[in-house]
Amino acid sequence: MSSLKQREKLFYNHNTLASDELSEFWTRGHEWITRYDESLQSVHGVDFTDLICGVHRLFQNPDIRKRWRGRYRYFCR
C-alpha cells in the first residue's frame, strides 16, 4: 500500500473514531459531567475552571476589588 493510501486510511479511521466518541459524549456527557462535579464536591475539590470562575466571581465585589487593588498595583486596573 502506498504511503498516501496509508495516511488516508489512518485519517479516515481517526475521524470515524473521533466522531463515534463525540456521539457518545453528546449522548452521555451530561451524566459524566454531573458525576465529575459531584465527586469534586464530595472531597471539597476544585478544578481549573472552578479556580478561574471563582476568582472572577470574587472580584465582582467592589470591596474585595478595592482591598486587593490596594495590595497589588496591577490588580483590577
GUVEXMAR-811961 format. One record per residue: y, x negated, z of N, C-alpha, C in turn. Coordinates in Angstrom, 3 decimals. Atoms other than C-alpha are relative to their C-alpha. Example, Ala and Ser with C-alpha at 12.3 -4.5 7.8 and 13.67 -1.06 7.14 Angstrom:
<recs>
- n_py;n_px;n_pz;ca_py;ca_px;ca_pz;c_py;c_px;c_pz
- -1.190;-0.890;0.000;-4.500;-12.300;7.800;1.200;-0.900;0.000
- -1.190;0.820;-0.060;-1.060;-13.670;7.140;1.090;0.770;0.730
</recs>
This chain:
<recs>
- n_py;n_px;n_pz;ca_py;ca_px;ca_pz;c_py;c_px;c_pz
- -1.174;-0.852;0.000;0.000;0.000;0.000;1.234;-0.895;0.000
- -1.199;0.826;0.078;3.432;-1.359;-0.839;0.810;0.107;1.286
- -0.831;0.045;-1.200;5.897;-2.270;1.833;0.926;1.217;0.070
- -0.878;-1.166;0.046;8.240;0.509;0.716;-0.762;1.260;0.388
- 0.833;-1.172;-0.331;5.467;3.097;0.931;-0.314;0.024;1.495
- 0.297;0.067;-1.438;4.570;1.890;4.429;1.215;0.414;0.817
- -1.218;-0.368;-0.727;8.171;2.195;5.558;0.295;1.491;-0.131
- -0.218;-1.436;0.194;8.477;5.678;4.041;-0.943;0.818;0.882
- 0.984;-0.708;-0.815;5.305;6.780;5.805;0.375;-0.089;1.481
- -0.401;0.188;-1.388;6.481;5.322;9.119;1.220;0.869;0.326
- -1.200;-0.804;-0.202;9.861;7.032;8.733;-0.367;1.481;0.072
- 0.421;-1.405;-0.006;8.227;10.376;7.923;-0.733;0.337;1.297
- 0.744;-0.242;-1.233;5.827;10.104;10.873;0.926;0.022;1.212
- -0.940;0.054;-1.117;8.651;9.168;13.238;0.840;1.280;0.042
- -0.816;-1.222;0.036;10.809;12.098;12.102;-0.819;1.222;0.386
- 0.859;-1.130;-0.353;7.895;14.509;12.413;-0.249;0.005;1.503
- 0.234;0.116;-1.437;7.129;13.233;15.908;1.261;0.392;0.766
- -1.258;-0.325;-0.674;10.799;13.438;16.930;0.281;1.494;-0.085
- -0.216;-1.432;0.175;11.008;16.960;15.537;-0.906;0.799;0.931
- 0.937;-0.683;-0.896;7.906;18.031;17.488;0.458;-0.100;1.449
- -0.457;0.191;-1.373;9.258;16.552;20.715;1.258;0.816;0.275
- -1.219;-0.777;-0.160;12.638;18.195;20.180;-0.317;1.483;0.104
- 0.408;-1.397;-0.057;10.953;21.526;19.553;-0.536;0.343;1.389
- 0.526;-0.235;-1.337;9.095;21.210;22.852;1.129;-0.011;1.026
- -1.125;0.026;-0.927;12.325;20.294;24.624;0.779;1.307;-0.055
- -0.732;-1.265;0.114;14.084;23.382;23.255;-0.773;1.141;0.650
- 0.826;-1.055;-0.587;11.165;25.494;24.462;-0.076;-0.113;1.512
- 0.269;0.180;-1.429;10.632;23.978;27.914;1.015;-0.866;0.723
- -0.971;0.919;-0.584;13.642;21.744;28.524;0.696;0.548;1.231
- -0.680;-0.599;-1.143;15.339;24.173;30.876;-0.856;-0.115;1.266
- 0.914;0.146;-1.147;12.272;24.121;33.137;0.020;-1.437;0.527
- 0.030;1.405;-0.395;12.212;20.304;33.138;1.281;-0.382;0.729
- -1.282;0.341;-0.602;15.901;20.006;33.934;0.132;0.653;1.366
- -0.052;-0.689;-1.287;15.643;22.597;36.697;-0.842;-0.732;1.038
- 0.860;0.744;-0.931;12.718;20.737;38.299;0.608;-1.353;0.368
- -0.647;1.294;-0.241;14.561;17.429;37.919;1.140;0.164;1.008
- -1.113;-0.231;-0.915;17.676;18.815;39.635;-0.489;0.365;1.396
- 0.560;-0.373;-1.301;15.587;20.372;42.413;-0.579;-1.211;0.724
- 0.584;1.186;-0.634;13.757;17.101;43.030;1.100;-0.946;0.495
- -1.123;0.826;-0.466;17.063;15.211;43.233;0.600;0.580;1.275
- -0.582;-0.640;-1.177;18.458;17.730;45.695;-0.902;-0.138;1.218
- 0.928;0.065;-1.134;15.318;17.588;47.857;0.046;-1.341;0.725
- -0.105;1.313;-0.641;15.901;13.879;48.520;1.464;-0.442;0.137
- -1.440;0.263;-0.078;19.718;14.148;48.561;0.395;-1.098;-0.977
- -0.257;1.017;1.010;19.782;12.067;45.390;1.028;0.451;-1.011
- -0.930;-0.271;1.094;22.288;11.846;42.585;-0.378;-0.876;-1.183
- 0.194;0.826;1.189;22.081;10.603;39.048;1.380;-0.372;-0.542
- -1.256;0.509;0.542;24.745;9.035;36.849;0.973;1.133;-0.307
- -0.862;-1.131;0.323;26.099;12.384;35.651;0.618;0.580;1.267
- -0.535;-0.498;-1.270;26.460;13.580;39.247;1.113;-0.908;0.520
- -1.021;0.939;-0.468;28.417;10.430;40.104;1.301;0.172;-0.776
- -1.199;-0.131;0.827;30.822;10.791;37.189;0.687;1.339;0.246
- -0.580;-1.336;-0.182;31.329;14.550;37.588;0.523;0.185;1.423
- -0.439;-0.099;-1.386;31.590;14.268;41.371;1.343;-0.677;0.224
- -1.269;0.714;-0.124;34.378;11.708;41.160;1.103;0.785;-0.701
- -0.989;-0.794;0.732;36.160;13.828;38.574;0.437;1.213;0.821
- -0.336;-1.167;-0.840;35.968;16.923;40.807;0.798;-0.425;1.223
- -0.684;0.499;-1.190;37.082;14.886;43.808;1.479;-0.260;-0.285
- -1.379;0.354;0.318;40.227;13.648;42.081;0.814;1.152;-0.579
- -0.776;-1.176;0.356;41.255;17.161;41.077;0.871;0.431;1.182
- -0.754;-0.316;-1.210;42.512;17.475;44.666;1.209;-0.935;0.086
- -1.201;0.854;-0.011;46.157;16.243;44.754;0.099;-0.906;1.227
- -0.076;0.823;-1.211;45.887;14.981;48.360;-0.911;-1.224;-0.103
- 0.942;1.121;0.159;42.861;12.838;47.578;0.523;-0.983;-1.043
- -0.580;0.867;1.029;44.503;11.533;44.408;1.124;-0.845;0.585
- -1.135;0.706;-0.585;47.645;10.604;46.364;-0.477;-1.107;0.945
- 0.517;0.995;-0.944;45.640;8.826;49.065;-0.544;-1.226;-0.729
- 0.603;1.115;0.728;43.697;6.716;46.572;1.015;-0.703;-0.881
- -1.038;0.632;0.812;46.738;6.095;44.380;0.788;-0.994;0.847
- -0.705;0.910;-0.891;48.447;4.541;47.379;-0.807;-1.244;0.328
- 0.882;1.119;-0.331;45.465;2.286;47.960;-0.196;-0.948;-1.186
- 0.234;0.782;1.218;44.966;1.112;44.365;1.045;0.380;-1.044
- -1.078;-0.287;0.941;47.825;0.837;41.887;-0.483;0.643;-1.297
- 0.470;-0.446;1.314;45.696;1.559;38.832;-0.739;1.324;0.042
- 0.676;-1.294;-0.103;44.190;4.817;40.117;0.940;1.123;-0.412
- -0.668;-1.273;0.291;45.320;8.119;38.574;1.427;-0.152;-0.500
- -1.354;0.137;0.554;48.341;6.909;36.661;0.206;0.935;-1.141
</recs>
